[in-house]
């Protein structure tokens, strides 16, 4: 559901979302999807709709 939900919200296919999540998790110091989301937010690559 996580990947499908992101894909639907951003109008991206599931494979693209998976590739981006995997790439983010591969960054130094990132061990989980939560840490990847935090790192992306702090780097200005992700935002919140509030």
N, C-alpha and C positions, 0 to 999 in steps of 0.2 A: 504494500500500500504506500509506503514511503516514496519509492521511486515513481510509481504511477501518479501519485498526487502531485509531486513536483512537476512531472512532465505535463500533466493536464493544466496546471496553473501557469506554466511558462510557455505552453504550446510547443513542447519539444517531444521527440520520440523517446521511448524508454531507454534505448541504447545510448543515446547522447547523455542522458541524465546519469546513467550508470557509469559511463566513462569519466564524466566530470567528478562524480563522487569518489571514484577509485583514485583519480589523479589527486584530489584534495587530501584524501587519507594518506597518500604516499608522501606528502610534504613532511619535512623534518619536524618532529615534535607532535605530530598528529597521529593518534592511535585509534580514533573512533569517529563515527559520523558526527557526534556532538562536538568533538574537538575540531573537526573539519568545518562545521558550521560556524563555530566561534572564530576560528582563524579567518574564514572568508569574510565574516562580518567586520572584524577588526581591520582587515586589509582593504575594506571598502568594496569588496566584490559581492556582497550580499546585503540586503536590507530587510527591514521589517515594515509591514503595512500598518503597524500600530493597532 
